[in-house]
């Protein structure tokens, strides 16, 4: 078989897989409380659930814009241990992978490449240059996620997760993480006729600071508006940073989902604007 014929056959097979008919949740005869999300267990990606033996692959892009990003010159290697507000911009390309080992256990891995710049505050008297720029490897992290029980008509589903952020950067770097970080969280999920609600909270430990404390908390809402579209809204916070994140999911087939969302900072210390777009692939 010639290379041209092989290419044609490969293209036809790929097209057949990607464009296979969408199997709506309603066709799977699921109970009403699972109509929005299906039978899978939740992942850290917004409104995303995974089943046993399923592999999720999600390459995506994220942009950050913050006109008053808080920073300390000392944390960037410039001595002065005082808070200032500068102008921050970043472009980030990420890859997210997840695999469902069973109906109760899943693992995740995420890695980022980032290009960032921070403009110094006019009130900052430190030796920090007017603009800091850095690009390279960003955060690298993994999660183990466990489902304690399946959701029932009158019982929410309970999940827990453990996250590790690996040290990938030098101390005082503008990007990446310079020391180990750990997070443990739990949440509950319950479906209703008007949508599915998730509540979760976590505690975290940062080795660089040798301190543990409250981590992120969130309330999430997911609604399947048709066999091919879902909408998602989340209010998420960490101490004095609170974000509102809406997302639209377009399910082109059983294996391809377009995800488009944006984070909007509600409090002054939260990043002002953080849009994201990506294609998630599912391999069963």
C-alpha positions as CSV (number, residue, x, y, z in Angstrom):
1,X,0.0,0.0,0.0
2,X,1.4,3.4,-1.0
3,X,2.0,6.2,1.4
4,X,-0.8,8.2,-0.2
5,X,-3.3,5.3,0.3
6,X,-2.1,4.9,3.9
7,X,-2.7,8.6,4.5
8,X,-6.2,8.4,3.0
9,X,-7.1,5.4,5.1
10,X,-5.8,7.0,8.3
11,X,-7.7,10.2,7.5
12,X,-10.9,8.2,7.0
13,X,-10.5,6.3,10.2
14,X,-9.7,9.4,12.2
15,X,-12.7,11.2,10.7
16,X,-15.0,8.3,11.5
17,X,-13.8,8.3,15.1
18,X,-14.1,12.0,15.7
19,X,-17.5,12.4,13.9
20,X,-19.2,9.3,15.3
21,X,-22.7,10.1,16.4
22,X,-23.2,11.8,19.7
23,X,-24.8,9.5,22.2
24,X,-26.9,11.7,24.3
25,X,-27.1,11.2,28.0
26,X,-30.9,10.8,27.7
27,X,-30.4,7.9,25.4
28,X,-28.3,6.1,28.0
29,X,-31.4,5.9,30.3
30,X,-29.7,7.6,33.2
31,X,-31.7,8.8,36.2
32,X,-32.7,12.5,36.1
33,X,-30.1,13.5,38.6
34,X,-27.3,12.4,36.3
35,X,-28.6,14.0,33.1
36,X,-26.1,16.9,33.3
37,X,-23.0,15.0,33.9
38,X,-23.4,11.3,33.2
39,X,-22.2,8.4,35.4
40,X,-18.5,9.4,35.6
41,X,-16.5,10.8,38.5
42,X,-15.5,14.5,38.5
43,X,-12.1,15.8,37.5
44,X,-10.4,19.1,38.3
45,X,-11.2,20.5,34.8
46,X,-14.5,22.4,34.9
47,X,-17.6,20.4,34.3
48,X,-15.6,17.3,33.3
49,X,-16.2,13.7,34.4
50,X,-14.4,10.5,33.6
51,X,-15.3,6.8,33.6
52,X,-13.4,3.6,34.2
53,X,-10.9,2.9,31.4
54,X,-11.3,6.3,29.9
55,X,-8.3,8.6,29.0
56,X,-8.8,12.4,28.7
57,X,-6.4,14.5,26.7
58,X,-6.8,18.2,26.9
59,X,-4.4,20.7,25.2
60,X,-5.5,24.3,25.9
61,X,-4.4,27.9,25.9
62,X,-4.8,30.5,28.6
63,X,-4.2,34.2,28.7
64,X,-3.8,36.4,31.9
65,X,-4.2,40.1,32.2
66,X,-4.1,42.0,35.5
67,X,-3.6,45.7,35.7
68,X,-3.0,45.6,39.5
69,X,-1.2,42.3,40.3
70,X,0.1,42.2,43.8
71,X,3.8,41.4,44.2
72,X,6.7,41.7,46.7
73,X,10.1,42.6,45.3
74,X,11.7,40.3,47.9
75,X,9.9,37.3,46.4
76,X,11.4,38.1,43.1
77,X,14.9,38.6,44.4
78,X,15.0,42.4,44.9
79,X,15.1,42.7,48.7
80,X,12.2,44.9,49.6
81,X,9.5,42.9,51.5
82,X,6.6,45.2,50.8
83,X,3.4,44.8,48.7
84,X,3.1,46.7,45.4
85,X,0.7,46.5,42.5
86,X,2.1,46.1,38.9
87,X,0.8,45.3,35.5
88,X,1.0,41.5,34.6
89,X,0.5,39.7,31.3
90,X,1.0,36.0,30.5
91,X,0.4,33.5,27.7
92,X,0.3,29.9,28.7
93,X,0.0,26.6,26.7
94,X,-1.0,23.6,28.8
95,X,-1.5,19.9,28.4
96,X,-3.9,18.0,30.8
97,X,-4.1,14.2,31.0
98,X,-6.4,12.1,33.1
99,X,-7.1,8.4,33.4
100,X,-9.9,6.5,35.1
101,X,-8.5,3.4,36.8
102,X,-11.8,2.4,38.2
103,X,-15.3,3.8,38.9
104,X,-13.8,5.2,42.1
105,X,-10.2,6.1,41.3
106,X,-8.7,8.5,38.7
107,X,-5.4,10.3,38.3
108,X,-4.5,13.6,36.6
109,X,-1.3,15.3,35.3
110,X,-0.9,18.8,34.0
111,X,2.1,20.7,32.6
112,X,2.4,24.3,31.4
113,X,4.7,26.4,29.2
114,X,4.4,30.1,30.0
115,X,5.6,33.5,28.9
116,X,5.0,36.2,31.4
117,X,5.9,39.8,32.0
118,X,5.4,42.1,35.1
119,X,5.7,45.9,34.9
120,X,7.0,47.5,38.0
121,X,4.8,49.7,40.1
122,X,5.7,53.5,40.0
123,X,5.7,53.4,43.8
124,X,8.3,50.6,44.0
125,X,11.7,52.0,45.1
126,X,13.5,48.7,44.9
127,X,16.2,47.7,42.4
128,X,13.7,45.6,40.4
129,X,13.9,46.5,36.7
130,X,11.0,48.4,35.1
131,X,9.8,45.2,33.4
132,X,10.5,41.6,34.4
133,X,10.1,39.0,31.6
134,X,10.4,35.2,31.9
135,X,9.4,32.3,29.8
136,X,9.7,28.5,30.1
137,X,8.3,25.7,32.1
138,X,5.4,26.7,34.3
139,X,3.5,24.7,36.9
140,X,3.7,20.9,36.8
141,X,1.1,19.1,39.0
142,X,-0.7,15.9,39.5
143,X,-3.8,14.7,41.4
144,X,-5.2,11.5,42.8
145,X,-9.0,11.6,42.9
146,X,-11.3,9.2,44.8
147,X,-15.0,8.8,44.8
148,X,-16.4,7.5,48.1
149,X,-19.9,6.7,46.8
150,X,-22.1,7.1,43.8
151,X,-24.9,9.7,43.8
152,X,-28.4,8.5,44.7
153,X,-31.8,10.1,44.5
154,X,-31.5,11.5,48.0
155,X,-27.8,11.2,48.6
156,X,-25.0,13.4,47.1
157,X,-21.8,12.0,45.8
158,X,-18.7,12.6,47.9
159,X,-15.2,12.9,46.5
160,X,-11.7,13.7,47.8
161,X,-8.5,14.6,46.0
162,X,-4.8,15.0,46.8
163,X,-2.7,17.4,44.7
164,X,1.1,17.8,44.4
165,X,2.7,20.7,42.6
166,X,6.3,19.9,41.7
167,X,9.2,22.3,42.1
168,X,10.2,23.4,38.6
169,X,11.7,26.9,39.0
170,X,14.5,28.6,40.8
171,X,13.9,30.6,43.9
172,X,12.6,34.2,43.1
173,X,11.4,33.2,39.6
174,X,8.4,35.0,38.0
175,X,7.0,31.7,36.7
176,X,6.8,28.2,37.9
177,X,6.9,26.8,41.5
178,X,10.2,26.9,43.4
179,X,9.3,24.3,46.1
180,X,6.8,21.5,46.8
181,X,3.2,22.4,47.3
182,X,0.4,20.0,48.5
183,X,-3.3,20.2,48.7
184,X,-6.0,18.0,50.1
185,X,-9.7,18.7,49.3
186,X,-13.1,17.2,49.4
187,X,-16.5,17.9,47.8
188,X,-20.0,16.8,47.2
189,X,-22.1,16.7,44.0
190,X,-25.9,16.6,43.6
191,X,-28.0,16.8,40.5
192,X,-31.4,18.4,40.4
193,X,-33.9,19.1,37.6
194,X,-32.6,22.6,37.2
195,X,-28.9,21.6,37.2
196,X,-26.0,20.0,39.0
197,X,-24.3,21.6,42.0
198,X,-20.8,20.9,43.3
199,X,-19.4,22.3,46.6
200,X,-15.8,21.8,47.5
201,X,-13.0,23.1,49.7
202,X,-9.4,22.3,50.4
203,X,-6.4,22.8,52.7
204,X,-2.9,23.3,51.4
205,X,0.7,23.2,52.5
206,X,3.6,25.2,50.9
207,X,7.0,23.9,51.7
208,X,8.7,27.2,50.9
209,X,6.7,28.9,53.6
210,X,6.6,25.9,55.9
211,X,3.0,26.7,56.5
212,X,-0.4,25.1,56.1
213,X,-3.7,26.8,55.8
214,X,-7.1,27.1,54.0
215,X,-6.9,26.4,50.3
216,X,-9.4,27.0,47.5
217,X,-13.1,26.8,47.9
218,X,-15.8,26.8,45.2
219,X,-19.4,26.4,44.3
220,X,-20.1,25.0,40.8
221,X,-23.1,24.8,38.5
222,X,-23.4,22.6,35.5
223,X,-26.4,22.3,33.1
224,X,-26.9,20.2,30.0
225,X,-29.0,22.4,27.7
226,X,-29.0,19.9,24.8
227,X,-27.2,16.7,23.7
228,X,-24.4,18.8,22.4
229,X,-24.1,21.8,24.7
230,X,-23.5,22.3,28.4
231,X,-23.0,25.5,30.4
232,X,-21.0,25.8,33.5
233,X,-20.6,28.6,36.1
234,X,-18.2,28.6,39.1
235,X,-17.5,31.0,42.0
236,X,-14.0,30.1,43.3
237,X,-11.8,31.7,45.9
238,X,-8.6,31.4,47.9
239,X,-8.4,33.8,50.9
240,X,-8.8,37.3,49.4
241,X,-8.9,36.3,45.7
242,X,-12.3,35.5,44.3
243,X,-13.2,34.6,40.7
244,X,-16.3,34.1,38.6
245,X,-15.8,31.6,35.8
246,X,-18.4,30.9,33.1
247,X,-17.8,28.1,30.5
248,X,-19.5,26.8,27.4
249,X,-18.9,23.2,26.3
250,X,-19.7,22.1,22.8
251,X,-19.7,18.2,22.5
252,X,-19.0,17.6,18.8
253,X,-19.0,13.8,19.3
254,X,-18.3,11.2,22.0
255,X,-14.6,12.0,21.8
256,X,-14.2,15.7,21.1
257,X,-15.4,18.6,23.3
258,X,-14.6,22.3,22.7
259,X,-14.2,24.1,26.1
260,X,-14.3,28.0,26.2
261,X,-14.2,29.9,29.5
262,X,-12.9,33.0,31.2
263,X,-12.1,33.9,34.7
264,X,-13.1,37.3,35.9
265,X,-11.6,38.7,39.1
266,X,-14.2,39.9,41.6
267,X,-11.8,41.1,44.3
268,X,-8.9,43.5,43.7
269,X,-6.2,40.8,44.4
270,X,-7.7,38.4,41.9
271,X,-6.5,38.3,38.3
272,X,-8.7,40.6,36.3
273,X,-9.2,38.6,33.1
274,X,-8.1,35.0,32.3
275,X,-9.8,33.5,29.1
276,X,-9.1,29.8,28.2
277,X,-9.9,27.7,25.1
278,X,-9.1,24.1,24.3
279,X,-10.2,20.8,22.8
280,X,-10.7,17.8,25.1
281,X,-10.3,14.3,23.6
282,X,-11.7,11.2,25.2
283,X,-10.3,7.7,24.4
284,X,-12.4,4.8,25.7
